[in-house]
Amino acid sequence: MRILGLDPGLLNTGWGVISIDGSQLHHVAHGVISPRSSLAMAERLTVIHRGVSDVLADQVPDQVAIEETFVSVNADSTLKLGLARGAALVAAAATGLEVSEYATRLVKKTVVGTGKAEKHQVAAMIGILLPGAKSARNDAADALAVAVCHAYHSRTLERIAAGLRT
């Protein structure tokens, strides 16, 4: 099974793909979609949408997971981040795949052990959990962390559901 993780942002939208083989997680690919900051908002969102669509077509994931919008003190920043997230969500949903959403704190807690982890801590743990991803920039490492979080939490939910059916 392949999982695409997304960490949306207007300047850098990170993406990362992992595969699951039994209980093992493996790094497949990662990257960053970076619209030029000089572009108008609609054009930046189009670059994000196209970039995510291209990744989906190239990597052919079975599942998609995306980080929820972090609500900051600056409402304008939160709104703009939400727009980037929306562009990525629409691209993923257009494939017909189910898109799972995870809070930033849950992603950090799952990967690092604390919901208040710094970006460099997330990147370091991703390098340990997925050795092929040691060179991932922060945004791509964050996206890989979203994919890892989904892998762990979706399996737990599957086990719970299986237990309830028996």
C-alpha positions as CSV (number, residue, x, y, z in Angstrom):
1,M,0.0,0.0,0.0
2,R,1.2,3.5,-0.8
3,I,0.3,6.6,1.2
4,L,0.8,10.2,0.0
5,G,1.3,12.7,2.8
6,L,0.7,16.4,2.2
7,D,1.9,19.4,4.1
8,P,0.2,22.4,2.4
9,G,1.7,25.9,2.3
10,L,1.5,28.8,-0.1
11,L,5.3,29.1,-0.4
12,N,6.1,25.4,0.0
13,T,3.7,22.4,-0.2
14,G,5.6,19.4,0.9
15,W,4.7,15.9,-0.3
16,G,6.0,12.5,0.6
17,V,5.1,8.9,-0.4
18,I,5.7,5.9,1.8
19,S,4.8,2.3,1.2
20,I,3.7,-0.3,3.8
21,D,5.0,-3.8,3.6
22,G,3.6,-5.8,6.5
23,S,4.7,-3.8,9.5
24,Q,7.5,-2.1,7.7
25,L,7.3,1.5,6.4
26,H,9.5,2.4,3.4
27,H,10.3,5.8,1.9
28,V,9.3,6.0,-1.8
29,A,9.7,9.6,-2.8
30,H,9.3,13.2,-1.6
31,G,9.4,16.7,-2.8
32,V,8.2,20.2,-2.5
33,I,5.9,22.3,-4.7
34,S,7.0,25.9,-4.6
35,P,5.0,28.5,-6.4
36,R,6.9,31.7,-7.0
37,S,5.9,34.3,-4.4
38,S,5.5,36.9,-7.1
39,L,2.5,35.1,-8.6
40,A,-1.0,36.2,-7.9
41,M,-2.9,34.2,-5.3
42,A,-5.0,32.4,-7.9
43,E,-1.9,31.4,-9.9
44,R,-0.1,30.2,-6.8
45,L,-3.1,28.0,-5.9
46,T,-3.2,26.7,-9.5
47,V,0.5,25.7,-9.2
48,I,-0.2,23.8,-6.0
49,H,-3.2,22.1,-7.5
50,R,-1.3,21.1,-10.6
51,G,1.7,20.0,-8.6
52,V,-0.3,17.8,-6.3
53,S,-2.2,16.4,-9.3
54,D,1.1,15.6,-11.0
55,V,2.4,13.8,-7.9
56,L,-0.8,11.8,-7.6
57,A,-0.5,10.7,-11.3
58,D,3.2,9.9,-11.0
59,Q,3.2,8.1,-7.6
60,V,-0.3,6.4,-7.8
61,P,-1.0,6.3,-4.0
62,D,-3.7,4.1,-2.5
63,Q,-4.4,6.6,0.2
64,V,-3.9,10.3,0.9
65,A,-3.4,12.1,4.2
66,I,-3.1,15.9,4.7
67,E,-2.2,18.1,7.6
68,E,-5.0,20.3,9.0
69,T,-4.6,24.0,9.0
70,F,-2.7,25.3,12.0
71,V,-4.6,28.2,13.5
72,S,-2.2,31.0,14.2
73,V,-2.7,34.4,15.9
74,N,-2.6,36.0,12.5
75,A,-6.0,35.3,10.9
76,D,-4.8,36.4,7.5
77,S,-2.0,33.8,7.6
78,T,-4.4,31.1,8.7
79,L,-6.8,32.0,5.8
80,K,-4.1,31.9,3.2
81,L,-2.8,28.6,4.5
82,G,-6.4,27.3,4.3
83,L,-6.5,28.3,0.6
84,A,-3.3,26.3,-0.1
85,R,-4.8,23.4,1.8
86,G,-8.0,23.6,-0.2
87,A,-6.1,23.5,-3.5
88,A,-4.3,20.3,-2.4
89,L,-7.5,18.8,-1.0
90,V,-9.4,19.3,-4.3
91,A,-6.5,17.8,-6.3
92,A,-6.5,14.7,-4.0
93,A,-10.3,14.4,-3.8
94,A,-10.6,14.6,-7.6
95,T,-8.8,11.2,-7.9
96,G,-11.6,9.6,-6.0
97,L,-9.3,8.6,-3.1
98,E,-10.4,9.1,0.4
99,V,-8.4,11.9,2.0
100,S,-7.7,11.7,5.7
101,E,-6.9,14.8,7.8
102,Y,-4.6,15.0,10.8
103,A,-4.0,17.8,13.3
104,T,-0.4,19.1,13.4
105,R,0.0,18.1,17.1
106,L,-1.1,14.5,16.4
107,V,1.4,14.2,13.5
108,K,4.2,15.5,15.7
109,K,3.2,13.3,18.7
110,T,3.0,10.2,16.5
111,V,6.4,10.8,14.9
112,V,8.4,12.5,17.7
113,G,6.5,11.7,20.9
114,T,5.4,15.2,21.7
115,G,2.9,17.5,20.0
116,K,5.1,20.5,20.5
117,A,8.1,19.1,18.5
118,E,10.1,21.5,16.3
119,K,10.5,21.1,12.6
120,H,14.1,19.9,12.9
121,Q,13.0,17.2,15.4
122,V,10.3,15.9,13.0
123,A,12.9,15.9,10.1
124,A,15.4,14.0,12.3
125,M,12.9,11.3,13.3
126,I,11.7,10.9,9.7
127,G,15.4,10.3,8.8
128,I,15.4,7.5,11.4
129,L,12.1,6.0,10.6
130,L,12.6,6.2,6.8
131,P,16.3,6.1,6.1
132,G,15.9,6.9,2.5
133,A,14.4,10.3,3.5
134,K,17.4,11.7,5.4
135,S,17.8,14.5,2.9
136,A,14.2,15.6,3.0
137,R,13.7,19.4,3.5
138,N,11.5,20.4,6.4
139,D,8.3,20.7,4.2
140,A,8.8,17.3,2.6
141,A,9.8,15.7,6.0
142,D,6.6,17.1,7.4
143,A,4.6,15.6,4.6
144,L,6.3,12.2,5.2
145,A,5.4,12.6,8.9
146,V,1.7,13.0,7.9
147,A,2.0,9.8,5.8
148,V,3.6,8.0,8.8
149,C,0.9,9.3,11.1
150,H,-1.8,8.0,8.7
151,A,-0.1,4.6,8.5
152,Y,-0.1,4.2,12.2
153,H,-3.5,5.6,13.0
154,S,-5.4,4.0,10.0
155,R,-4.0,0.6,11.0
156,T,-5.2,1.1,14.6
157,L,-8.7,2.0,13.4
158,E,-8.7,-1.0,11.1
159,R,-7.8,-3.3,14.0
160,I,-10.5,-1.8,16.2
161,A,-13.1,-2.2,13.4
162,A,-12.0,-5.8,12.8
163,G,-12.4,-6.5,16.5
164,L,-15.8,-5.0,16.6
165,R,-17.0,-7.2,13.8
166,T,-15.9,-10.5,15.4
